[in-house]
């Protein structure tokens, strides 16, 4: 369960319906799908990772994670989902960079 859902069910809102009917709850909750897709792609070939897409996802995640700490009240679900989204994107970029470096080292050994 997401953090917002746990807060909502534990009495963080005056009623569960009011909490679950707000956009600020559902948008970050559905955004977890981007992180889940990135985690599922950890086992895919590195050649299929889109560097521009992962740069955009990573930077967007970190920017919005920072923004979510500046709004009042702090939306912890938004902050967490964006931070995890940024981390998964940066891990994908790390995979690409490691693969590229290994290919370069292999080329230098072959010469």
Secondary structure, DSSP 8 states (H G I E B T S, - for coil): --HHHHHIIIIISSSHHHHHTSHHHHHHHHHHHHHHHHHHGGGS-GGG--HHHHHHHHHHHHHHHHHHHHSSS--HHHHHHHHHHHHHHHHHHHHHHHHHHHHHHHHHHH-
